[in-house]
Every structure is written in C-alpha cells, then in structure tokens.
Amino acid sequence: MQPTSKKCQYFTDSVIRRMTRIAIEHDAINLAQGFPDFDPPKEITDRLAEIAPIGPHQYPITMGAPNFRQALAKKCGKYMGRTLDPETEIVVTIGSTEAMVDTIFALTNPGDKIAMFSPYFENYVAQAIMADCEPVFIPLVPPEFNFDPDVLEDVFKKGIKAILICNPSNPSGKVFTYDELKLIADLCIKYDVYAIMDEVYEHIIYPGHKHVYMNSLPGMWERTVSCSSMSKTYSITGWRLGYAIAPQPLMDKIKQFHDFNAVGAASPLMEAAIAGLELPDSYYDEFAAHYLHMKTIFTEGLDSIGIEYTDPQGAYFVLANIGQFLKKGQSDVEFCEEMAKKVGVACVPGTSFFKEDVNNIVRLHFAKKDETLYEALNRMADIKAKMA
Ligand SMILES: Cc1ncc(COP(=O)(O)O)c(C=O)c1O
C-alpha cells in the first residue's frame, strides 16, 4: 500500500473535540468545547420553523444566498464602519473554520510561513500544515498576554506571508488594543504581509475593552481577511454558518477554494439566520451583558474554590492553573481525562494551545446556563480530594 499523507504526523485529532467525547462518556459537564447550552434567539428558531415546510432546501448559490450576504453586508458593515459589497466582498462558509481554511489556501503557497500568537486556537496549526505552510509563533506573555514588539518584528523579518490573529483571543481572552493592532498593521504594510483575522468573539467583550476591526485601520483593508461566524454571536454553533470578508482581489481567490471545498452552506439555515442579522443593536448589548454575568458567576466560583485563573478581556474562556492538583509526572492531558471522570467536569489541557512548555494550565469555558455553571462549580468545590 502507498504511504498516506506525511502531514498527518504533524497534528493529531482536535483535543478540544476529543474532550467532548470524553465528557459524554463520563457524563461530565462539558466546559471543554466552547458552545452554549442555552437557546439561540427566538427570532432565529421561529424563522427556522416557518421555513421548514417551504424551503429553501436545495443547493444555494455557492457564495451564499444573496439575501443572507446582503444582511451580512449590512450588519458587518455597520460594525466595521465601511460599506461592504455583498457580491464581491463576502463569501458564506461552513463556519469560520472553513473561512480560515479557504483563506489560508488562497493567500499562501507551499513553504510559506504563517505567524500566529501563542497561546493559539488549536485549529490554526493544523490548518497551516494542511496548506503546506510553516507556523511561526510569537509569544503572548502571561498574565497580561502582551507581546514584545521587537520579537514581533523579528518574526516579520523572517519573511512571513501572513499573520493570523484571533481577536478576541481564544484561549487567552486577550482583546488587542488599537495601539497593538496599529503596531501590527504597520509591520504588515512595511513587510508586505496579509492579516488573517479570526473575529468569532467580536461581540463578547468585557467592560473596559473594545473590539477594533483590523480591516478598519489605515492601509489594512487591502490586505486583511476577516473571518467570523454566526456560531458564537447567535448561539448556533451547530449550524456551521460562517463567512469571510475581504477586498475583491483576495475574495476572488478565496471563493475559488470555497467553491470546491464546500459547494455552499446550508440553504434553510442561511434563510433562518437572517433573522439574527436583523436584530437591533440592543441584542448585542444584552448578549455581552449576559456573558459578563456568566463570567462573574464562574470566576467568583473559582475564587471561592481557590483556583487561580486569567480574567478574560473578551471571549468566554479562562485559563486556570491546576498545578496544585497535578500528581507527580502526570501530564495535563491525563489530568483532564481524570478530572472528567472523577470530578465530572471536562476541560482542555493547556498543551493544546501553547507552543511554550506548559503543563499546569487548563482551559475552561463558561458559555453555560447559570444552573450548569453552579453545578460545575459545585462538582469542582472538592476537586483536591477528588483528584488526590
Ligand atoms: C477562535 C475560534 N475560531 C473559530 C472557531 C470555530 O468557529 P466556527 O464554529 O464558526 O467554525 C472557534 C470555535 O470554538 C474558535 O474558538
């Protein structure tokens, strides 16, 4: 038999999604894979019920249903502060995941380097490798997750093709400031580098922080692709609806990859999700306030248990220090498996996110109903005894 792809040795299955399977096996509360257990906006589910008998049920236009793209252009254009052309600057994808893959394939050639901050969302390394690119890392230094501008420029000097930025960041919760983005933008222009933005948490921002769109910075529209999705903002992670926004010359190439990777996103779901895009501004304010409420419940609970964590500026994760519970020689992966089994709460080992050598960090998410969070905290209250 011929050998299978060499690339398979450079990444495993997703540890985040593996932890979901372990959570199900042990009936653990899944604070590993980030998805809510509360309902999406009623406007969206009502609309889905309405269109079930009438459709659309057949293949959509490859680039996304025109009315969905128009609604996206209106909503995203408003937040980005520019007029978006739904015909030439938007493609609808199977989650932001496909948008990222199409973008990486469209902008790079085999052997190109793609820079990313560490800790990073685990999809990125696999996506870079799938495109035969080499990931290059820039450390975000805890606890503030700042970066050193000199280290950043050294990475640009290595001849990178693109920089991939998750803003707000999974898993660190960092929200890049305008000044930080401007510094990165200036380097992108100086060294002729593309910015690939993963902005799925754009509406989950905590007080004192603000989401700035990289493509709104001077000189950056031409070289930025913004990938985002309906998953997090409308609590419909299972609908797999995402999109990329980019200037036409880049979008033309991204569309080519989308066409053959996906054919198109789900027609009835695009139709129903328009109801989400048409929600008033107050929806996004209430959405952010709800996340602040969940964050407060969860972090106060961790405080009372005595677990140290990073307080996120955005997104819905904390990185918790589990050093005090680790047995001698135990890896964080083993710890998380044991925790799902003995404590009944699933989390993700930090090694899935860090280029650096860490073994005492886990990621927990708090996108859950109050009662789920209280139950998880209750199960974790005597974690020391359970994990002894
Ligand atoms: C940073 C980040 N990007 C992308 C995704 C996937 O988004 P989608 O559901 O739109 O594919 C996730 C999901 O957890 C994420 O955390």
The ligand as a Gaussian input file, in Angstrom:
#p B3LYP/6-31G(d) Opt

LIG

0 1
 C      -11.157000      31.215000      17.902000
 C      -12.132000      30.346000      17.208000
 N      -12.225000      30.408000      15.888000
 C      -13.092000      29.631000      15.212000
 C      -13.901000      28.739000      15.870000
 C      -14.836000      27.908000      15.081000
 O      -15.855000      28.714000      14.622000
 P      -16.999000      28.167000      13.662000
 O      -17.996000      27.466000      14.514000
 O      -17.531000      29.390000      13.056000
 O      -16.352000      27.247000      12.680000
 C      -13.841000      28.638000      17.255000
 C      -14.692000      27.681000      17.967000
 O      -14.515000      27.364000      19.105000
 C      -12.926000      29.466000      17.943000
 O      -12.824000      29.418000      19.260000

